[in-house]
Amino acid sequence: MEAPVQESVIQLRFDNDPESGWFKRQLTRVKFARVPAKLKVELTRTDRFGGPSSWVTGPLRAKGNVFHSDLKELPIDGWYIGKDSRYNDKQLVQSLVLFEFSSDRAILFVHYFKDFYLLNIEERTRYAVAFIQDQQQQGTA
């Protein structure tokens, strides 16, 4: 399966603030409101059916979390796969999200594939791995 086109991916960098426990987004020229300015990684109760052991959330608002995604580990060290869901005119729109943690967990890169999502988990995982390998060959991951 081919890796996604580079231009369709929005990449954001977050730095860990150990005092607050939040990853805070680095200021960039890219304005992208779907992912909030700070994210927190939280442990979940691992489900006996193989559910995720952690998730990423944004700050709470009156209607719930601004951003929420499960973290499912990929076969490449430090990489996790997730998704973002939203409703657009009562239609569910999902986007693939890849999370790349530095080896010391001090930096988090979020790779956001806006309005792109594969429903089949195996296809989604192959697609993510192809993207990561492509990034590694280019020296950007």
QUIGICOR-V721660 format. One record per residue. N is the residue number from 1. RES is the residue in one small letter. SS is DSSP state (@ for helix, = for strand, . for the rest). PHI is phi in whole degrees, 0 to 359 (* if undefined). Layout:
[[N;RES;SS;PHI] [N;RES;SS;PHI]]
//
This chain:
[[1;m;.;*] [2;e;.;286] [3;a;.;285] [4;p;.;294] [5;v;.;294] [6;q;@;303] [7;e;@;292] [8;s;@;273] [9;v;=;252] [10;i;=;259] [11;q;=;248] [12;l;=;235] [13;r;=;251] [14;f;=;235] [15;d;=;252] [16;n;=;286] [17;d;=;253] [18;p;.;300] [19;e;.;293] [20;s;.;268] [21;g;.;84] [22;w;=;258] [23;f;=;268] [24;k;=;254] [25;r;=;292] [26;q;.;285] [27;l;.;293] [28;t;.;220] [29;r;.;283] [30;v;.;282] [31;k;.;264] [32;f;.;216] [33;a;.;284] [34;r;.;296] [35;v;.;252] [36;p;.;291] [37;a;.;288] [38;k;=;216] [39;l;=;229] [40;k;=;231] [41;v;=;266] [42;e;=;232] [43;l;=;283] [44;t;.;245] [45;r;.;280] [46;t;.;296] [47;d;.;276] [48;r;.;292] [49;f;.;264] [50;g;.;89] [51;g;.;292] [52;p;.;292] [53;s;.;265] [54;s;=;206] [55;w;=;215] [56;v;=;245] [57;t;=;229] [58;g;.;260] [59;p;.;296] [60;l;=;283] [61;r;=;236] [62;a;.;302] [63;k;.;261] [64;g;=;112] [65;n;=;289] [66;v;.;290] [67;f;.;215] [68;h;=;208] [69;s;=;210] [70;d;=;293] [71;l;=;248] [72;k;=;250] [73;e;=;294] [74;l;.;262] [75;p;.;288] [76;i;.;250] [77;d;.;305] [78;g;.;86] [79;w;=;249] [80;y;=;224] [81;i;=;244] [82;g;=;205] [83;k;=;209] [84;d;=;241] [85;s;=;237] [86;r;=;208] [87;y;=;254] [88;n;=;236] [89;d;.;53] [90;k;.;66] [91;q;=;250] [92;l;=;288] [93;v;=;240] [94;q;=;245] [95;s;=;230] [96;l;=;286] [97;v;=;229] [98;l;=;250] [99;f;=;245] [100;e;=;242] [101;f;=;262] [102;s;.;292] [103;s;.;300] [104;d;.;265] [105;r;.;64] [106;a;.;274] [107;i;=;232] [108;l;=;234] [109;f;=;256] [110;v;=;250] [111;h;=;252] [112;y;=;250] [113;f;=;259] [114;k;.;298] [115;d;.;60] [116;f;.;236] [117;y;.;201] [118;l;.;259] [119;l;.;289] [120;n;.;282] [121;i;@;298] [122;e;@;294] [123;e;@;296] [124;r;@;298] [125;t;@;293] [126;r;@;300] [127;y;@;298] [128;a;@;297] [129;v;@;297] [130;a;@;297] [131;f;@;297] [132;i;@;298] [133;q;@;298] [134;d;@;297] [135;q;@;297] [136;q;@;293] [137;q;@;295] [138;q;@;277] [139;g;.;78] [140;t;.;258] [141;a;.;234]]
//
